[in-house]
C-alpha cells in the first residue's frame, strides 16, 4: 500500500509533461509545414531568378559603359597625338596657317576652347580669307 500511496504522491507532485497527439492532427501539421516549405522554396527560386536577371542586365550595361569609356579614351589619346604632330610641324614651320587651324580644330574636339581660339586667331592672322578658320571662329564664338 505504501508503494501505491508513494506513486500517487509523486504523481501529484510531478505533473505529467508528456501529452498525447492524435495521429490525424500530427499529419495535418506535417502537411501544412510541407506546403509552407514548398511555397517558401518557390518564392526563393523566383526571387533568385529575378536577382540573376537584374545582375545580367546590369553587367551588360556595365560592359557597354566600359566599352564606351575605352573608345573615348582611345579617341582622346589619338587627338592628343595629332596635336603633338601639328605642334612639331609648327616648331619647324612657324607661319604655316593649316597647322594652326588643324591644331585649333583638334583642341575644339577636346573641348579646350580657349586654346582653340588662340590657334584659330593665329591662322586667321596669317590668312584673313581662310574660310574654314572663319567657320571655326563662328563655332568658337558660341562657346
C-alpha positions, 0 to 999 in steps of 0.5 A: 500500500505504501508503494501505491500511496508513494506513486500517487504522491509523486504523481501529484507532485510531478505533473505529467509533461508528456501529452498525447497527439492524435495521429490525424492532427500530427499529419495535418501539421506535417502537411501544412509545414510541407506546403509552407516549405514548398511555397517558401522554396518557390518564392526563393527560386523566383526571387533568385531568378529575378536577382540573376536577371537584374545582375545580367542586365546590369553587367551588360550595361556595365560592359557597354559603359566600359566599352564606351569609356575605352573608345573615348579614351582611345579617341582622346589619346589619338587627338592628343597625338595629332596635336603633338604632330601639328605642334612639331610641324609648327616648331619647324614651320612657324607661319604655316596657317593649316597647322594652326587651324588643324591644331585649333580644330583638334583642341575644339574636339577636346573641348579646350576652347580657349586654346582653340581660339588662340590657334584659330586667331593665329591662322586667321592672322596669317590668312584673313580669307581662310574660310574654314578658320572663319567657320571655326571662329563662328563655332568658337564664338558660341562657346 
